[in-house]
Structures are given as structure tokens and as C-alpha cells.
């Protein structure tokens, strides 16, 4: 779960590092949200994974 949280934080950092004003560039509108979404998907997988 810590990996998922780190990926989500990295996604928000990517959004914040976008050089275009107000985050309207590629990093702020495309790359960052995809990374954040991947982090949330990883979190859901980590929560619902059932170890045998």
C-alpha cells in the first residue's frame, strides 16, 4: 500500500512540476492524472488482494 501512496504523490508532483502556467501542459493534463489513476488502481488491488 505504501507503493501506491508513493505513486499517487508522484503523480501530484508531476502535475505541480508542469512548466506551463496553471498546469495546462502535457504533464499537468495527461501524464500526472494517469500516474495518479495508476496509483489508485494499485491501492484498490492492494486492499482487495487475498493472500492464501
N, C-alpha and C positions, 0 to 999 in steps of 0.2 A: 504494500500500500504506500510505503514511503516513496517508491519509484514513481508511482502515479502522481503523487503530490508534487514531486520534483519536476515531472513533465508538465504539469499544469502551471507551475510557477515559471518554468522556462518559456512556456507559450505566452504568458502575460508579459514576460521580459522582452520577448521578441516583438510583441505589439508595441511596447513602450520604446523600443530602440529604433523604430521606423524613422528614417531620416526625413520623410515627407511630413509637412506640418499636419498636426492633429491625427496622425496615424492613417492617412488615406492612401498610402502606398501599398505595394505588394505585400510587404511584411505585416502591415497592420490589418489589412483586409483579407488576406488569403492564408499566408503561412502561419501566422500566430493563432488564428482561430482553429486551423486544422490540428496544430500541435496541442492546443487546449482540449479539443474534442477527443483526440487520441488519448490524452491523459485521463479524461473522464471514462472512456471506454475501458481502459486498463484498470481503473478503480472499480468499476462495476464487475469486471471479470475477477478481480482480487476478492471482492466481497462475496460473490456467489460461487466461487470455486470450492468444490467439496473434495477434500483430500481423503483418500481411502486408507 
